[in-house]
Amino acid sequence: MSINQYQAFVVTAQQRSITRAASKLGYTQAGISHLISSLEADLGVPLLIRSKTGTVLTPEGADLLPYVQRLLNMDEDIRNKALDLRGLTAGSLRIGTFSSVAIHVLPQILSLFRERYPGVEVSIVNGDYAAVESALLGNTVDCGFVTLPSREEFTVMPLIRDRLMAVVDAENPLGQASELDPADLKDHTFIIPAEGSNYNIGQLFAQTDITPKRLLNINDDYAAVVMVRRKLGVTILPELMVRNLPMQGLRAIPLRGSERQIGFATYRRRFLSPAVRAFSEIVQQSLEHF
């Protein structure tokens, strides 16, 4: 049995498709099928079956998957430790992030990292808060930016406190205020943006026991701002995000007593590669510039 067989099995299980697994791993479909078939022959149990909904795990495959994933993690740990012993001149780094950090925080940090460690291949996975946490737990990223409080499985370095802003049309009476209370928004249609909609904003309404008059779920920050400009309602966005959006004809007003805290997270149970440790050090050094 080989690492390639294990990788083919795990990635196919994750992708639920031999075609997508082949594309991700750089094999032909026949190559992936051969690796999985030979692994099934070596183990003596069926691992995957094709169904109408895609390629799915057999009961035996589901039982074995966590063990194979741990084996692959150990293989990666060994390779990373060898890199550590040789010095950080190669390797890879996968970073999970969300839009406001990707725009306003990550570029500066990544520029320093690339300058010091040009041989490390960096990939960035952008999503919402929940997607970054899931990617950390699932080992599809090595480190990531999260909001606090976060999961107890993570080691988190606090970085930034970022205010939440009510975004309103400039002609709205609310637009004359220098600061707003969350309760001021309750009689307005609330347009749900993408970033923070299931975390910060939901927590804000829950803590203040506020139910907006109407909800319009657009799940897109730029579209939410356009909707506000069209006088269709109000929205809430983090201050970092507001800086990058077209705000002509709009007002972004701080919400009293509301903010989010952004942190840098790694998974406690996972070996930290030399690349992750080096990136963490640069994040720490960059704290004073945030």
Steps between C-alpha positions, in 0.01 A plus 500: 500500500623850415435860598362559149234234556399660830488847345282376214257343748476803731467763227240296311301462824524876561411597143237225457626468144782309331510767228547786750755298700700432183501871415605597852783246521620530140405146392278359230167350607637157413804568719286587802276200443806273483646639823172450686444151356850391596451640852172310533678183384783554751257563788249235396196727544298727268556871569295699248200445277355712220141613547256741335619774734871436439771282649418413861665309782410142580449425872851352503638809326332730752655304787848509347498862377604665834794259533621568148462876555716475814761304307514773234529765771792308652668479160463877462638554852808291416563695182455831679736396778760410240456845347546648845827315540623620160383858544190665355595516133197310369163372611142620480262713703119499476327800658127530572353848506189711438460801272575799726819339633601388149469860383633706792718277720643206308681684216746673734574181695528289187736749338743469794468122498570469128798732535658283771392157374467518119528122465179427691192449283203690646133435425206695642151365565241779532159440657280605788577448870350152515684388186838602646431311824388190308810517281723513808324202656507308172868569431431672169683809632799516736401821677232762471342824610194463723275712717502469878380316694595203288515124547683354799692271262688803364794696633412862421714815495273808537576763237245773428188653650273612218181703549170403343348776289140563401491587130206724412395723214624856560143631473374263766436683831738251663777640281520818710619315811864472607427169673204261497355247738411159348139566606492796258494252212204290612239684292701478179535216250829334581710387204711200599854529356754220457775567750400451860131441435490175697736608776545861602170635371296204621663525842437875509128460437475209745681686779283810458181295451426678172304358208526712184171602340582311178797302374646503150766231468739598223809327649737726307673807645519703180140419405385591853656845462332548161166404656548759774583764240170413329324574831389140544621479861805516725787260564787443741860445394836489680700821472781322314254391233341844467838649407506303175142552382359787290326720758384793287161620626526282810596545863688243710418568865656317800264280698523569871667223698554269204822371353666181390846373589708329235765244588752270335434131569671163474364159595634385839527131412692545179876523456591855397717494191803730471302712253210544746735590784684752282173654382374519860813689601443755223135539606621565856755755378236676294261553793616857563407600143137385520 
